[in-house]
Amino acid sequence: MQIKLKSKVDAESKLLLQLPQQLANQELVIIITDSSEELGYPADFFEKTSGKWEGDLLVRENLLAI
């Protein structure tokens, strides 16, 4: 059986999951992934690419002014 739940971790790094009653008193394996994998990025994509830009300074346009 596979159950997919989407939940947010609170400011104290706590996550509360309420599972269906049919899973009560069972041993479960819980797998936690971040949403980047759901969007198609490899698990280590951001660790490998964050801060790696070595070209000219990137400037974001003000999209509200367009």
Legacy VTK file of the C-alpha trace (Angstrom):
# vtk DataFile Version 3.0
C-alpha trace
ASCII
DATASET POLYDATA
POINTS 66 float
0.000 0.000 0.000
1.276 3.468 -0.813
-0.163 6.660 0.638
1.005 10.055 -0.560
0.553 12.937 1.868
1.629 16.529 1.427
2.359 18.404 4.634
4.341 21.400 5.818
7.019 21.381 8.498
6.377 24.049 11.132
8.833 26.691 12.386
10.083 24.273 15.062
10.896 21.624 12.410
7.950 19.492 13.505
5.783 17.507 11.129
2.421 16.095 12.157
0.990 13.264 10.088
-2.420 11.774 10.678
-2.733 8.448 8.921
-5.803 6.372 8.105
-7.163 4.267 10.982
-6.437 1.071 9.030
-2.717 1.673 9.604
-3.043 1.799 13.404
-0.663 -0.480 15.325
1.406 -1.287 12.231
5.100 -0.783 11.663
5.660 1.570 8.737
8.618 2.798 6.731
8.297 6.554 6.246
10.111 8.160 3.298
10.355 11.956 3.233
11.302 13.844 0.071
11.236 17.519 -0.695
9.011 18.880 -3.420
11.927 19.513 -5.811
11.915 15.840 -6.798
8.198 16.045 -7.459
8.941 18.872 -9.898
11.427 16.687 -11.784
14.717 17.849 -10.258
17.244 15.210 -9.137
17.564 14.873 -5.354
20.916 16.704 -5.234
20.210 19.306 -7.957
20.120 22.371 -5.709
23.149 21.295 -3.658
25.166 20.899 -6.868
24.017 24.120 -8.554
23.350 26.682 -5.812
25.970 29.434 -5.837
27.818 28.000 -8.836
27.200 30.845 -11.342
30.541 32.248 -12.521
29.412 34.536 -15.359
28.411 38.191 -15.418
26.197 39.540 -12.670
22.598 38.436 -13.194
19.987 41.150 -12.810
16.315 40.303 -12.510
13.980 42.700 -14.285
11.191 44.312 -12.309
8.261 42.354 -13.750
5.723 44.651 -12.101
6.978 47.616 -14.127
6.465 45.868 -17.481
LINES 1 67
66 0 1 2 3 4 5 6 7 8 9 10 11 12 13 14 15 16 17 18 19 20 21 22 23 24 25 26 27 28 29 30 31 32 33 34 35 36 37 38 39 40 41 42 43 44 45 46 47 48 49 50 51 52 53 54 55 56 57 58 59 60 61 62 63 64 65
